[in-house]
Amino acid sequence: MKRKTIEKAVEIAASREKVWEILTDERFTPRWYGEFSFGARPKTNWEEGSKVLFTDVSGGGLVGEVLVNEPPLMLSIEYQGVVFGGEEDYTSEEAMSVKGGKETYLLTHKEGATELSVEVEMAEDSFDSMTLAWKRAMAKIKTLAEEA
């Protein structure tokens, strides 16, 4: 299956540490993950090698593994499969379409601000809808970091 990469960046008037907190702290993650799907949130401890479940209120979503966790500089996750009704699936056609895709966050210090860059690899058929969702999510991350 063909993949495409979403690349987004936003300048945020907050420290890298604050942006990192918004990206990874469970007090904030449901607020911006909700831009992808109602009630979406990650379940993980964010340690390298640990599992990440991205699920919403339907019990559907993605399963991945944390590849890199270097606070407050870089976070990278590799998708391993999908979740349907709370059950992890690693072998279906849909699971194989996401397997190996990466989601990478880079935080760069800019004078008085942080640039948050995101690269997300995904199946071509999800690209347009996910591009819009990422636009909303990046705006929400910016708002949360600047207001916190």
Order of alpha helices (4+ residues) and beta strands (2+ residues): beta-alpha-alpha-beta-beta-beta-beta-beta-alpha-beta-beta-alpha
